[in-house]
Amino acid sequence: MQARCVVVADSNRARIFALQGRNELSELEDLVNPAARQDDRELRTDADGRFYGMGERSEGHAAEPSVSPKQHEAERFAHAVARYLNDARNAHRYDSLCLIAAPQFLGLLRQSLDQQVLELVDETLPKNLTSASPDEIRQYIVRH
């Protein structure tokens, strides 16, 4: 029997649940992104890139990254969650998908999902419930 998959996530953590009917919510996975809790300085491994102007006396300038290290780690985590969901879809572990995520991470996650997984998304809720109990999450799903 296939279940509805419920993903509750933010940039730090993604909890994957199976919802059978409207009452039975069981946690299948708890994916953690330890890099999301680190400071930008701790995530940066190299000096910023450098560029040089034209002419004889050109001085080097530090190039600012287009994405902060924390944003980069959030994108990497969104891709990891998307890979997990695609693998689960390929294994026929769910037939519909509910995404509940912090608003900014929800956007990253939706951008990372394969088209076949996106077609199974039947509900999205922009809310951070990663620290909620399974019963609280189930009640929130039923209410919305």
N, C-alpha and C positions, 0 to 999 in steps of 0.2 A: 504494500500500500504506500503510495507516494504521499508526501507531506508538503505542507507549506513551509518554506524556509523563511525565517525571520532573522535579519541581521541588525544588531544593535551596535553602533560603532561611533567612535570619534578618532582623532589622530593618534591616540594612545593605545586604544584597545578595540577589538571587534569580537563580539560574542555572537555565535551562530546557534540558532535554536531551530527545532522542528516543532511545528504546531499541528497536532492531530485534532481535527474538529475545531471547536472553540475553547476547549478546556485544558487539553494536555499540552503543556509547553515544556520541552526538555532541551537542556543545553547540550550541544554536540561538540562545540569547540570554543576555546577562549584564546584568541590570537592577541599577542601583546607586541607593542612597538616600543622597546625601551629607549630608542633614540629620540622619541618625541618628548621625553622628559628632560633631555639634556639642554644645556644652554647653547646658544649659537656658537660661542667661542669653542665649546667642547666638540662641536660637530665639524668645525672647519679644520681640515687637515693640512692645507697648504696656504701659502700666502696668496693674496689676490693676484690675478693676472696683471700683466703690465702692457702698456702700449706706448708708443713713442710718436711724437709729432714729426713733421717734415722739417728739413733744414739742417744746418750745421750744428746749431746749439739746442737741439731738441732734448727735452728732459722727459724722463719716464714718469708715467702717471699710473696709479693703481686703478684697475678696472673693477667697477662694482659688479657683483654677480646680479643677474637679472632675477634670480629667485633666492630667497634667504635659505640658509641651511635647514631651518625648521620646516619651511614650506616644502623643500625638496624631500625631506624625510616623510612628511605627510603624504606626498605624491607616491613615494615608493611603497608606503604601507597600503595606500589605496589600491595600487597595482597588485600587491600580494593578496589582499582580500579578494580582488576581482579574479585572480588566478584560482584561488580556493573555490570560489563560486562557480567558475567555469568548469573546473574539474568535477565538482559535485553535480553540475548539470549533465556533463558527459557520462557520469555514472548513474544518471536517472534517480538521484536521491531526493529531488523535489520537483514539483510541477508548477509552483508559483512562488513568488518572492516578495517579501515585505522588507523595505529598507527604512530603518529608523536610525538617523544619524544626526550629529551636530551639523547645523546648516552648512558651514563651509566644507566640512568633510563629506557631506552628502553630495555636493557638487563634484568634488574630486572623485568620489567613488563612482558616480554615474558616468563620468567621462572615461573611467578606466574599464568599465564593463564591456564585454563583447556584445555584439548586436543580439545574438541568440539569448544571452542572459537578460539583456534589457527587455526583450519581448516577454519574459516571464514575470517582470516586475508589475505587480498589480496595485501596489500601495507604497507611497513614500511619506514619511513623517519627519520634518526637520526638527528633531528634538534629541537632546543628549540624555539617554537613559542607560548608559553603560554601567553605572553603579547601582541601578535598580535591581530588585529581586526578580526572579522569573515570574512570580505571581503579580507583581506590580506591572511588569511589562505586558503580561497577558491581559490584565485589566485595562491597560492603556489601549491595546489593540482592539479589544471588544468595544470600548467607548468610541473609538474613532473609526 
